[in-house]
């Protein structure tokens, strides 16, 4: 299993971006900026596309493309990944740098955060070294106003030599002016004079020497001053991107190579070693940004971020950080458990009521029994189970999770978990993808794109299924309620269910860290990479947009994907349970065959077969168990958890069986949708098979230990 960019889904190249121009006059607009400045919000408001937004950095890891029309002209907007610098140190920063430098956009809109303009200006100045066709969009002016930060936009525009437009993208303010200015700049480049940073005299001499030589080779293809600076300190990846863009290796030109070598010797003679060049350039850019900021920004309240820092002292402290995280997580699960029961019951009655109507319809038209069984009792009943069990919890969990995301809490989780992932030789951002896995493991796998290192991204993908997804919660909650919380009544029952569920989830997190450590020391050896994690300001969530986004972007999307997988699975399950050989169904043969093997691990053949047949959708595991135990030809309904418990106990279930089933539910192969996603993200069938086998073997091992140690203790006692 070779670890390559292809095998980890990391092969992203801005030059491969296909821009769909309807006519040659369409203008290409690059949307750049630091992470978490509202780029995706600006993109959504201008194009009408629903690119996912949230108050945490690192979501956009590929170039998103949209279109809008202004003054009867088409503008193609490219939302490139957030980056702190064009001196790229990660995959997304390389994508951003390559598109800005080599993508030939007609205009670059740099979105900056009005509440931390000083830091954002570093990127603005670097982009101005590449191109003058720039517009600075000062976003989040509404938040700056609340914090009493005043920005003189006109003065800032004069200093930078490019148009500066103020916006509050979440409310749509200022976007009309932004579109007007984009139209103006993209059709008249002369209105931008640009800002040129002047370095120390010795470095300026070095730049001039190289620039005079390269001009005849690159002509108008690229900014010669920027290229001259980069040739003094060029890295391998930038060198490759430059070669791809130019079509030749500029350092293979004898006069250029000789000039660069002589220039580096000249700098070294003046006590500027090659490794020091970047530091001097960065220092100058930072100083220039500070000077511009000081002249254009007035802080009426210099303690504007004091409230955030006070909150962070609690939420990110060594003493309270982890307990607070567990408390919030437990609260979300409690609300999900408590709130999903009633709507799930109503939805189940409605959907199974429709099933009765379909049965009447099939009988009225004289349809054969096998057709009714396959389509209604097989396909429809499976889909009905998935919808009734999955929709209510998702409709509660996803909005609550999205509220935390919009509030800005998720980066704090990553901050708190970073030290644990570092000890496991994994990436701190894995905490974010792990959180996404609680809703859907497939979404969590896609979320692993925010991790720069291919090795660490692959570890995050392989271990994402160790946290239970929304589809596994019904099985876990049902077993917990029946066997471990049944002694309690009222609100204490749901509280105890939540605490036990939280303990199960903690086991999943511990296993994630443990297996990440093992992978890091064996087949995916390596040290954890450093990364910049921005703790964004806390923001008041937009409740309406959160609800719409979580319902349509997440709940409906995940539900639809699960239905697509569950429908054909329902047909296969019905066929297995209704095709008889010597009067015994194929399903019965399978469960009896698996029974001796399953008993070793504290399970039985029906349980193991239910998990195997539940591969397309974890939500149908419990009804599959019922079908196996009751020897029916279709999935069973049950009126209450107490009646379900009676059925399970009468078929040999004990507390050992309940624990082992819960553990295997937590630690078993990812569902079909997640496996397909892993295949797509890694581009490797071998890693996909490995991701299937790894948790399954671990789950069986843990079940084996629990079952046999428990049996040994019971024998001794």
N, C-alpha and C positions, 0 to 999 in steps of 0.2 A: 504494500500500500504506500506508494510514493506520495509524499506531501508536496504538492505543487499548487500554484495559483489556480490552475484549472480544477484540481480535485477539491479545492475548498471554496470554489465559487468566487474567487477574488479577482478574476481577470476582467478588470474594468478599464476601458481605454476611451478617453474622450474623442479620439479620432474615429472611433467606430460608431459614434452617435449618428444615427440617420435622421437628418432634419427634413421634415416633410414640407417642402416649399410648394405652394400651389402655383406660384408664378415667380419669376426672377426678381420682381420688385419687393417681395416680402423681406422684412427686416428681421435679423436675428438679434435678440436682446438677451444678454447673459445677466442672470440675477445672482450676484455674489454677496458674501458677507460672512461674519463670524457665526458660529452656531448660536442658536437661541436669540436671534435678533428680530425674528418675525418674517424671515424670508418666505417661508412656505405660506404664511398668511397673506403676504403681498401677492404671491403667485396665485393663490386661490381667488382672491378678490378681483384680480385683473383678468384671469382666464376663465373663472367659473368652474374650474376643475376642483375636485375634492381631494387634494393632496393632504395626507394626514398631518396635523399640526399638534404640538403639545409643548409644555413648558419644560423641556429637557433637551440637551444638545445631542446631535449625532444621528438624527433620524434619516436625513436625506443622504444616502450613500451612493446613489447613481443620479445621472442627469434626468430630471423630470421635464417634460416638454408640454407646453400648452400654447394656445393661440388666442389673440383678441384682435378686434378691429377698431381702429380710431381714424377719423377723417377719411373713411373709405379706403384705408390702407391696412394690410395684414401685418401683424407683428407676432413673431414666433418667440415665445418667452421660454428660456432654458433655466430652470432652477438647479444650479450646480450645488454640490455638497458644501456645507458650512466649513470654513477654514479660518484658522487664526493667522496663517502666513502663506506666502507663495514659496517659502523655503520648506517645501513639503516634507513631512516626516511620517505620514500615514497614507493609506490607500485613498481615502476620500480627499485629502489635501492634494494628492497627486492628480486626481481627477479634476479638481477645481483649478489647479495651476495649469494643467495642460489645456483645458478649454479656454481659459482666459488668455493664455499666451499663444496658443496655436489653433484655437477654434475659429478665429476670425469673426467674432461677433461684431455687428454694426455699432452696438452701444453696450457698455457694461454699466449696469445699475448696481451700485454697492450699497446694500442696506446696512445701516448702523443703528445701534441702540442709543437713544438719546440719554438714557440714564447712566451709561458707561462709555461715553463718546471717546474719551482719552485712549482707552485700550483699542477701540475699533478703528481709530485713525491710523494705526500701524498698518493695517491691511490696505486702507485707502491709499496711503502713500506708496506702498509697494505696487499696487495696481496702476497708479499714475506713472510709475516708471516704465510700465509696459505699453500703456495706451493713454491718449488724451481724450478719447471718446467715452467719457465717464460722466455719470450722474450719481451724486451722493444722495441717497434717500434716508433722511434722519427719521427713523421710525420710533414709535412708542412715546410720542410727544405728550400724550395724555398722562402717562406715568411720570414723565419728567416734571410735568406741571404739578402733580400731587406731591412730588418730592422737592418742589421749589427750585428746580434746575432750569435756568434761563439760557437758551442758546440763540446767539445772534446769527441766524441763517445767512443773512446777506453778507455779513463780514466773513463768515466761514467760506462762502462761495468765492469771495475775492481772494482770500488766502490760498485756497486750493486751486483756483483758476478753472473751476468747472461748476456747473449748476448744482445747487443744493436745494432739495425739496423736503419739507417737513410733512410727515404723515402720522396718522394713527390707524394702522391698517385694519385692526380688529373692528373698528367702527366705520371704516371706509373713508375717513377724512384725509384729504390731500391727494388722493389717488388720481383724481381728474387732472390736477396740475402735473402730477408725475407723468401721466400718459401724454399730456401736451408737450412736456419737455423732452420725453423720449422721441416723440415725433420730430421735434425741432432738431435735436442733436443728431439723430440717425440720418437726417437729410441735409445737415449742414454742420460738418465737423469743425469748421473754423471758429465756431462760437466758444470752443473749449481751448484755453491756452495751456492748461495743465500746470503742474507744480514740479519743479526739478530740485531734487535734494543735491546740495553741493557738499561733497565729502572733503576730507583733509587734502591739502595740496598734493601730497605724494600719491594718494590714491587717485585723485583726479588726473594726475599725469599718466598714471598707469592705464586708466580708462581711455584716455585720449589716444595713447599709443596703439591700443588694440582696436579701437573704433575706426581709426584711419585705415587699418588693414582689412577689416571684415566688410566694410561698406560695399566693395565691388562684388562680393559673393552673395550677400543677402538682400541688397538693394532695399526694396520696399516691403519685403516679406515680414520683417520683424524690427522692433525698435533696437537700433544698433547700440545705443548707450546701455540699455538693459542687458543685452547679450554680452557686451564687453565686461560688465560687472560679473555676470554669471560665469564667464570663461575663466575668471580668476579663482573661482571656487565652485567648480561644477561637479555634481555627483553622478553616479552611474545611471540612475533612472532618468534624471533630467537630460543627460547626454543622449540617452536612447530616444526620448521623446523629441528632442531637438533634431536628431538625425532623421527620424520618421517624418517630421514636418518639412525639413529642408530637402530631403531626398538624397542627402550626402552627409558625410562626416566632416564638419568644418575643421576639426582638429587634425585631420589628415592632410590638409593643405599645408605644404611645407612652409610657406611664409607666415601663415597663422600660427602654426605650432612653434616656429622659431620665435615669433613675436611674443607669444604667451610665455614661453620659457624665459626669455630675456626680461620680460616685465616682472615675472615672479622673482627672478634674481635681483632685479632693481629694488623691489619691495623688501626683499630679505636684507639687502645691503643697507636699507634704511630702517632696519630693526622691525620690519613687519613680516612675520613668517606667514606661510600660507594658511595655517590653521587659525591664525588671528584675524584674517581678513573679514570673515563672516561676522565675528564679534564687533569689529569696528563699524561695519555697515549697519548691523542691527542696532547698535548703540546710537548711531546717528539718526536712524529712522525713529527710534523711541524718543530721543530728545526733540526732534522736529515735531512729532505728534504732541508732546507735552507743551511745547511753545504755542502751537496753534490752538490747542485746547484752552490754555490759560488766557489767550486773547479773545476767545469767542464764547466762552462759557462763564456764567456767573452762578455760584452756589449760594443761594440765600440761606439755606439750611445745610451746613457742612456735615451734620449728623443724619443725613437723609436715609442712610441704610442701617442706622443703629437698631431699628426694630428687627430687621432681618437677622442681624448678627446676634441679637439677644435670643431669638427663636432658635438659631443654629447652635447656640451654646447648649441648648437642651437636646435638640433633635440629632445633633452630630457628636454629642459628648460620649466619652467612654462609658460613663455610668448609665445614662438614660437613653442613648441612641438606639441600641438593640431592643431594650424593653419597650420603648415607644413604637418601634417598628412592628414588634410582635402584637402590641395592643391594637394598633391600627389594622393590621392584617386580620387579627381575631375579630375585630368589630365588623369588618367587611364580610367575613365568613358567617358571622352570627346573623347579620342582616340578610345575607343571601339565604341561609338555612331557614330562618324564621319567615322571611317574606315570600319564598318560592313555593311553599307547600300548598297554600290555598289556590293561587292562580294555576299551579300545575294540575291540581285536582279538577278545576273547572275546565281547563283546556283538554284534559284527558277525557272528560265526560262528553265534551263537544265533538272531539275527533272520533271517539269510539261510537258516538251516536251516529256520526256520518257513516261509519263502517256498517252499522245496522241498516242504514238506508241503502248503501251500496249492495248489501246482501239481498235485500228485497228487490232491488233493480235487476240484479243478475238472475234471480229466480224468475222474475216476471218475464224476462226475455228468453228464458229457457236455456241459459248458458250452462255448459257442463260443469260438474262439481270441481273438476281439476282446474278449470279456468278461474272459477270463483276462488278456489283455495290459493292458487298461485298469485293472482293479482290483488285480491282483497285481504285474505288471511296471511299472505306472504309479504308482498310489496307494501300495500297500504298500511297494514298493522305495524310493520317495522318502522315505517316513516312516521306514523302516528306516535309510536313510542318515543322516537328520537325527538320529535317536536315538543311533545307534552313534558318530557323529562328535561330537555335541554334548554328550551326557550326561556322559561321563567327565571332560572338561576342566572343565565347569561344577561337577561334584560335588567337584572339587579346588579350583578357583579361588574359588568363592563362599564356602566355609567359611574359607579363608585370608584373603580380603578382609574377611569379617565379623569375624574375630578381630582384625584391625587396627582395625576400627571400634569393637569392644567395648572394646579396650584403650585407646582414646582418641587414636589416632595420626592419624586423618583430619583433624581440625582443624589439626594441625601441618603437614600437607601444604598446606592452604589458606593457612596463615600464610607458609610458604616461597614459595608461588606468587603471593601477593598482589601483590608488587611488579611481577611480570611482567605480570599481568593489569591492574594499574593503568596500566602503560605502554601497554598495548593499549586503554586506555579501557574496560575491561570490569570485571566484578565479581570480587572475590577468591574469593567462594563458588563461582564457576564451576569452581574446582579440584575441589570435592567432587562436583559433577554430572559432571565429566569422568571422575573415578575410577569413578563408578557406570557410566559408559558402557563401561568395559572388560568388564564382565560382560554388559551388554545396553544398546544405545543407547536402546531404548525406555524402560528404567528410568532411564537418564541424563536423558532428556528430562523425565520425570515429576519427577526430582530437582531440576530447574531451578526448581521452585516455591519453593525456599528463598531464591531471589534476589528481593529486594524490588522493585527498579526494573523496570517493564515493558520498558523499552528494553534493559537489561542481561540480563533474563531471556530476551528474544527472541534476543539475540546468542548466549547460551549454548545455546539450543535449536538454532539454525541451524548451530552449529559442533560440536555434540556428536558427530556421526558421523565427525569427523576422527580420533578415537581408535578403534582396531579393537575391535569387540565380540567376544564369544566365538565367534560364527558365522564370523568372518573368520580367526580364528587357525588353523584346520586348513589353509586354502589357503596362508596365509603360511608356516606351519611346514613344510608339504610342499615348497614351492618352495625355501625356505632349505636344508632338509636335502638335497634332490636336487642343487641347482646350486651351493651355496656352502659347505656343511659336509661334503660327501661325501668330501673329501680327508682328514678326520680320522676316528679310530676311538675306540671306547669312550666313556668319560665326556667326553672332549674334544669329541666330536661334539655332544653335548647342550649343553655349555657354549658352544661357538661358535654353535650355533643360537640359544641364549638371547641372546648378545651382539648378534647380527645382528638378532634380533627386537626387542630393546631399542632398537637404532638406528632401526628402522622406526617404533617407537612414539614415539621422540623427534621424528622427522620429523612425525608426526601432531600432537604437542603444539606444535611450532613453527608448523605450519600453522594450528592452532587460534588461537594468539596473533596470527599475521600476519593472518588473515582477520578476526578480532575487531577488530583495529586498522583495517582497511580499512572494515568495516561502520560502525565508530564515527565515521569521518571522512566517510562518504558518506550512505547512506540511513538510517542509525540514529545520527545525530550526537548527541553529548552527552559530558559529563564523567563519569568514574567516581564513583559515590556512595560515601559513607563508610558503614561498618557496624561493628557490635560483633561481634567474634569471640572467643568465650570459649574458652580452652584448658582443657578439663576435666581433673580429676585422672586420672592413670593408674589403671586399675582392672584387677584380675585377671579375665580373661574367664571366663565361665561356659561351659565347653567343651560340655557337654551341650546347653544351650539354643542355643548358637551353631550346632551341627551341625543341630539340629532346625529352627531358623529359616532357615538358609541352604539346607537341602535342600528344605523344604516351601514357604517363602515365596518363594524366589528360583529355585532350580534347577527344581523341578517346575512352578512357575508359568510361567517363561520357556519351558521345554521344551514344555509343553502348548500355549502360545500359538503356538509355532513349528510344532508338528504340525498345528494347525488351519489354518495358512496353507499348509504344505507339501503336505498331502493333496490339495486341489483343484489345486495347481500340478503335482503329479505326473501327474494326469489330463491336463491341458493339454499338458504336455511329451510325454507318450506319443502323444497325438493328432497333434501337430505332426511327430513323427518317424515316424509310421506311415501318415499320409494322403499318398498319392503323387499327383503330377500328372505325367503322361508318364513314369512310372517313377522319378521323383525325389521324395523326401519334401519337405514344406514346410520342415522344419528345414534341409535341405540347400540349398534355394533361398535361405533367409534368410542362412545363413553365407556363401554365395558372393556374395550381394548386399552384405554388410557387409565382405567381405574387403579391397577396395581402400581403403575408408575407414579400416579398422582398421590397415592397414599403415603409414599415415601416423604412427600413434602407437606403433609398435613392437609392435603386437598382430596378431592375425589375426581372420577372421570367426568362427571357432569360439569363440575366447576371448571376444570381445565378445558373441556370442549367449549364451554360458554365463552371463555376468554379467546380461544382460537377463532370461533365464529364471530366474536365481537370485534375482530381485527378492523373491519370497516368503520365501526362506530362503537366506542366504549359504552355508550348509553344503553345498549341493548343487552348487556351482560346479565343483569338480574332477570329480565323476562326470559332469556335463553335458559337460565338455570331452572326456572319454573317449568318451562316446556320440557326439559329433560327429565325432571323429577316426576312430573305428572303424566309423562308419556303421551302428550298431545301432539297433534300434527301442526300446531301453530303456537305462536308466543302467547303466554297466559297473562291475563290481568289479575290483579289482586286488590281486594277491597280495602285492606289496611295492613300496616306493618306487623301487627300482632298475628294476623292470619298467615302472613308470609313467614313469620318466625316459626309458627306451628308446622308449616310444610317443611321448612329446612331442618328443624329438630327431628321431625319424624323420619327424615332421610339421613340421619346420622350426624348432623352438625353438632359440634361442641364449641366451647369457647376457644379451643385450639384451632379448630377449623375456621372460626370467625377471624381470629388474628392472622392466620396464614393467608386467608383470602384477601384481607385488607392489605397485607404486605405485598402480596403478588399483584394486587390491583395498583398499588403505588409503584412497584418495581417490576414492570413487565414491558414487553415490546411496545413501541409507539404505534398509534393507529395508522390505518392505510393512508389517510390524508397527510399525516406527518411524514411518513416514509416517502411519499411522492415529493413532498417539499424538500426533504433532505437530499433526495436524488437530484432535484433541480438545483439546489444551492451548492452542493459539493461537485456536481457533475460526475460523480463516481458511483457505480453500482456496488463496488467493493465496500466503500464507506457506508453505503445505505444498508447493506447486509450486516455489516459490523454494528451499526446503530440499532439493528433489530436484535442481534444476538447478545450484545453486551448487557442491557438491562434485564433481559430474560434469564440469562445465566446467573446474574447477581440476585435477582428475585428468587429463583429456585434455591440458590445457596442459602439465603437468609431464611427462607421458609423451612428448609431442611434442618437448619440449626434450631430454629424455634420449636418445630414439631418434635424433634427427637430429644432435645433437652427437656422439654415439658413432659414428654412421656417417661423419660428416665426419672425425673423428679417425682412424678405421680407413682411410679413403681416403688421408689424408695420410701415415700410417705405411706 
